[in-house]
Amino acid sequence: MKIRILIILTIIVFSFNNLFGNPITPNDTIAKNIVISDVFSINKENSNNVYYVNSLNKSVIKTFKMEIYNRWGENVCTITNIDQGWDGFFKGSILPSGVYLYNINCELFDSNNQNQITEIKNHTGTISLIR
């Protein structure tokens, strides 16, 4: 007698609300200019060992700040340069696997006028650290 197991995967699509309660959608400038991954792993293979936020167009970013917090609300990392990454360490020790909260604040230039700031964006989400 064969037993078949049917696995049903449900995909739920949602958007995180930023600190001010506005959903981030693909039409928002932060979504067009900044690519945010939600997981990284620290392993012995030296691949994907540092978490980076990437930009599709760095020339429109005037300021960038990302703060990462553990589950108790303690700031474990602050990044002020989009080219800087997070290695999963805090105070010299590797952090445990888990979910960490991030908050990104950035000022964006007008793509037609590099002297004028058009938007200030705030975005909050989570990063899963896997060891």
Beta strands, then each sheet from edge to edge (+ up, - down):
strand 1: 34-35
strand 2: 39-41
strand 3: 54-55
strand 4: 61-69
strand 5: 75-79
strand 6: 89-90
strand 7: 93-94
strand 8: 98-110
strand 9: 113-130
sheet 1: 1+ 3-
sheet 2: 2+ 9+ 8- 4+ 5-
sheet 3: 6+ 7-
end
